[in-house]
Amino acid sequence: MEWKNKIGEEDCADELEKMILDAIKAGFLSNDEISEDCTDYIEENYPDECEKIPEEDFLEIIETLRSEFQNTENQENFLKLDSVFTSLRKQGIVALHCAGYTQSEGFEDCNETASELHEKGERAAGCCFYTEQDLQHILDEDGALFYFSFGNYFENPTAEEIGQTIADAFKAAGFCVQWDGTAKTKIGIRDFKWDKHYSDDE
């Protein structure tokens, strides 16, 4: 792509392109937020390239790629998933989209939300989330299963019981669930097609 010529480091340009495309396909970030993430990435990993692309050029690049690669479907799968998460929250389970990059970061995000609920006098029995890595596997079509982590905050209900509640909610929504019923194994949804796209209403 022509814009890559503005960056001297080929690896940097390739990494930025993948970073932008992944963010667009995930559908959670605005152009400004993607631009900010790209700037932070360059500053941290390629400081000599920082001045080569001004913010307005980044925004133009992102908009061009968005017009070509953003999901245009009706978000049926994501909205169905989101409705399950809404149902789980009503049952006292913290349910977060794209929580952290790794599983440990995801649990940290959930724990923070659970603490905030506790301060409001609400009790969180457990949590459910997928990470950026889990989503990346789906975007890259890296496997047939979309994985969800889960856990409990008290002895009762147990982690297995929280997992069963989550698995049952997925099944009730029509998802094909794969899980062995143990606390150590993530819950998987088979053949999930990611169709979320970003909206200015978010």
C-alpha positions as CSV (number, residue, x, y, z in Angstrom):
1,M,0.0,0.0,0.0
2,E,1.2,3.5,-0.8
3,W,1.1,4.8,2.7
4,K,3.7,2.2,3.8
5,N,6.3,4.1,1.8
6,K,6.1,6.9,4.4
7,I,7.5,4.5,6.9
8,G,11.1,3.5,6.4
9,E,10.9,0.3,8.5
10,E,9.1,-2.4,6.5
11,D,8.4,-4.5,9.6
12,C,6.8,-1.5,11.3
13,A,4.6,-0.8,8.4
14,D,3.5,-4.5,8.2
15,E,2.8,-4.6,11.9
16,L,0.8,-1.4,11.8
17,E,-1.3,-2.7,8.9
18,K,-2.2,-5.9,10.7
19,M,-2.9,-3.9,13.9
20,I,-5.3,-1.6,12.1
21,L,-7.0,-4.4,10.2
22,D,-7.4,-6.5,13.4
23,A,-8.9,-3.5,15.2
24,I,-11.3,-2.8,12.4
25,K,-12.5,-6.4,12.1
26,A,-12.9,-6.6,15.9
27,G,-15.3,-3.7,15.7
28,F,-14.8,-2.1,19.2
29,L,-12.6,0.9,18.5
30,S,-13.2,4.3,16.7
31,N,-10.7,5.6,14.2
32,D,-9.3,8.0,16.8
33,E,-8.8,5.2,19.3
34,I,-7.0,3.0,16.6
35,S,-4.8,6.0,15.7
36,E,-3.9,6.5,19.3
37,D,-3.0,2.8,19.7
38,C,-0.9,2.9,16.6
39,T,1.0,6.0,17.8
40,D,1.7,4.4,21.2
41,Y,2.9,1.2,19.4
42,I,5.3,3.1,17.2
43,E,6.6,5.2,20.2
44,E,7.3,2.0,22.1
45,N,8.7,-0.2,19.4
46,Y,9.9,2.0,16.6
47,P,10.8,5.4,18.1
48,D,12.8,6.5,15.1
49,E,9.6,6.3,12.9
50,C,7.4,8.4,15.2
51,E,7.5,11.7,13.2
52,K,7.0,10.1,9.8
53,I,3.2,9.8,9.9
54,P,1.1,12.7,11.3
55,E,-2.2,11.9,13.0
56,E,-4.3,13.2,10.1
57,D,-2.5,10.7,7.8
58,F,-3.1,7.9,10.2
59,L,-6.8,8.7,10.3
60,E,-7.0,8.7,6.5
61,I,-5.3,5.4,6.3
62,I,-7.6,3.9,8.9
63,E,-10.7,5.2,7.2
64,T,-9.5,3.8,3.9
65,L,-8.9,0.4,5.4
66,R,-12.2,0.5,7.3
67,S,-14.2,1.2,4.1
68,E,-12.7,-1.9,2.6
69,F,-12.5,-4.4,5.5
70,Q,-15.1,-3.5,8.1
71,N,-17.8,-6.1,8.7
72,T,-21.0,-5.1,6.9
73,E,-23.3,-7.8,8.1
74,N,-26.2,-7.4,10.6
75,Q,-24.1,-8.5,13.6
76,E,-26.5,-11.4,14.2
77,N,-23.8,-13.5,15.9
78,F,-22.3,-10.8,18.1
79,L,-25.7,-9.5,19.2
80,K,-26.7,-13.0,20.1
81,L,-23.5,-13.3,22.1
82,D,-24.1,-9.9,23.7
83,S,-27.6,-11.0,24.8
84,V,-26.1,-14.0,26.5
85,F,-23.7,-11.8,28.4
86,T,-26.6,-9.5,29.4
87,S,-28.4,-12.6,30.7
88,L,-25.4,-13.7,32.7
89,R,-25.0,-10.3,34.3
90,K,-28.6,-10.5,35.5
91,Q,-27.6,-13.8,37.2
92,G,-24.7,-12.2,39.0
93,I,-21.9,-13.2,36.6
94,V,-19.5,-10.5,35.4
95,A,-19.4,-10.9,31.6
96,L,-16.9,-8.9,29.6
97,H,-16.2,-8.6,26.0
98,C,-12.5,-8.6,24.9
99,A,-11.2,-8.5,28.4
100,G,-7.4,-8.1,28.5
101,Y,-4.9,-9.5,26.0
102,T,-4.1,-12.6,28.1
103,Q,-6.3,-14.7,30.4
104,S,-4.6,-13.3,33.5
105,E,-5.4,-9.8,32.3
106,G,-9.0,-10.8,31.6
107,F,-9.4,-12.1,35.2
108,E,-7.9,-8.8,36.5
109,D,-10.5,-6.8,34.5
110,C,-13.3,-9.0,35.8
111,N,-12.1,-8.7,39.3
112,E,-12.0,-5.0,39.0
113,T,-15.6,-5.0,37.8
114,A,-16.7,-7.3,40.6
115,S,-15.1,-5.0,43.1
116,E,-17.0,-2.0,41.7
117,L,-20.2,-4.0,42.0
118,H,-19.4,-4.9,45.6
119,E,-18.9,-1.2,46.4
120,K,-22.4,-0.6,45.1
121,G,-23.8,-3.4,47.2
122,E,-24.2,-5.9,44.4
123,R,-22.7,-9.4,44.6
124,A,-20.9,-11.0,41.7
125,A,-20.9,-14.8,42.0
126,G,-18.5,-15.4,39.1
127,C,-17.2,-14.2,35.8
128,C,-17.1,-15.0,32.1
129,F,-15.0,-13.4,29.3
130,Y,-12.9,-13.9,26.2
131,T,-9.6,-12.2,25.6
132,E,-8.1,-10.3,22.7
133,Q,-6.0,-13.4,22.0
134,D,-9.2,-15.6,21.9
135,L,-10.8,-13.1,19.5
136,Q,-7.6,-13.0,17.4
137,H,-7.8,-16.7,16.8
138,I,-11.3,-16.2,15.5
139,L,-10.4,-13.3,13.3
140,D,-7.4,-15.2,11.9
141,E,-9.6,-18.3,11.5
142,D,-7.0,-20.1,13.6
143,G,-9.4,-22.7,15.0
144,A,-12.9,-24.0,15.1
145,L,-13.6,-23.0,18.7
146,F,-14.2,-19.5,20.2
147,Y,-13.0,-19.9,23.8
148,F,-14.4,-18.3,27.0
149,S,-12.8,-18.2,30.4
150,F,-14.8,-18.3,33.6
151,G,-14.4,-18.5,37.4
152,N,-16.2,-18.2,40.7
153,Y,-15.8,-15.7,43.5
154,F,-17.2,-17.7,46.4
155,E,-17.3,-21.4,47.5
156,N,-20.9,-21.5,46.5
157,P,-21.6,-21.6,43.6
158,T,-18.5,-23.5,42.6
159,A,-16.5,-22.8,39.4
160,E,-18.1,-25.8,37.8
161,E,-21.6,-24.5,38.6
162,I,-20.7,-21.1,37.2
163,G,-19.4,-22.9,34.1
164,Q,-22.5,-24.9,33.7
165,T,-24.7,-21.7,34.0
166,I,-22.6,-20.1,31.2
167,A,-22.7,-23.2,29.0
168,D,-26.4,-23.6,29.4
169,A,-26.9,-19.9,28.5
170,F,-24.9,-20.4,25.3
171,K,-26.9,-23.5,24.4
172,A,-30.2,-21.8,25.1
173,A,-29.1,-19.0,22.6
174,G,-28.5,-21.7,19.9
175,F,-24.7,-21.9,20.1
176,C,-22.9,-25.2,19.7
177,V,-21.0,-25.6,23.0
178,Q,-18.0,-27.8,23.7
179,W,-16.9,-28.1,27.3
180,D,-15.9,-31.1,29.5
181,G,-17.6,-29.7,32.7
182,T,-14.4,-29.0,34.6
183,A,-13.2,-25.7,36.0
184,K,-9.8,-26.1,34.3
185,T,-11.1,-26.2,30.8
186,K,-12.4,-23.1,28.8
187,I,-15.9,-23.2,27.4
188,G,-15.8,-23.3,23.6
189,I,-18.4,-22.2,21.0
190,R,-17.9,-24.1,17.7
191,D,-17.8,-22.4,14.3
192,F,-18.5,-18.8,15.6
193,K,-18.4,-16.3,12.8
194,W,-17.4,-12.8,14.1
195,D,-19.6,-10.1,12.6
196,K,-19.3,-7.1,14.9
197,H,-18.7,-3.7,13.4
198,Y,-18.0,-0.4,15.0
199,S,-20.8,2.2,15.3
200,D,-20.5,5.8,16.3
201,D,-23.2,5.2,18.9
202,E,-20.7,3.2,21.0
